[in-house]
Amino acid sequence: DAKTTQPNSMESNEEEPVHLPCNHSTISGTDYIHWYRQLPSQGPEYVIHGLTSNVNNRMASLAIAEDRKSSTLILHRATLRDAAVYYCILYNNNNDMRFGAGTRLTVKP
Amino acid sequence: SQTIHQWPATLVQPVGSPLSLECTVEGTSNPNLYWYRQAAGRGLQLLFYSVGIGQISSEVPQNLSASRPQDRQFILSSKKLLLSDSGFYLCAWSGGFYSAQNIQYFGAGTRLSVL
């Protein structure tokens, strides 16, 4: 299975943009890139997903490299409520959504 | 709208005791259902998934089992708990069609401590 690599932790200041990187050099042509986040003591929640084109929704933006070997989750204005572990996942319809260690985002006031 | 219920929120059980965690989904039919476990400070590990009533796929060999007696009910069980069964157990559902775009929706989780 294709794997993803994310930094263990990142820090951001409140109301500033945050760029969370993810490397997935072994991605296959049919893998979708999904992002979830997990707030403390809660279950993960869906953030965004994409295949090739950049995607925007009310929570975030997803920028996908042209060769699809990396992607970046963009939070346009971080708030204290965005402090969470962010997971970058490659998903190919095999019912096995593999959550790695993710990136722990700390937002400073 | 769809909702997922998982209970109990917290559970403390002695080693060797049985376990039953229940998960139900409302507002959808024929969902895919999942059980995950998360050890402290770690990522999620898929334990079981189900694409229909009575259909269970196991991802990790262990002393846990799962059952799906009804379309929107998923149960995680154990006959005898081990210390290593401690963790945060999460139930999730997704659309019942096969798609790499399927979004998984998670319950609030059960924090199990085996003492």
Interface residues (C-beta under 8 A of the other chain):
Chain A: T30 D31 Y32 H34 Y36 S41 Q42 G43 P44 E45 Y46 H49 Y87 Y91 N92 N93 N95 D96 M97 R98 F99 G100 A101 G102
Chain B: N32 Y34 Y36 R42 G43 L44 L46 Y49 V51 S57 E59 L90 A92 Y98 S99 A100 Q101 N102 I103 Q104 Y105 F106 G107 A108 G109 R111
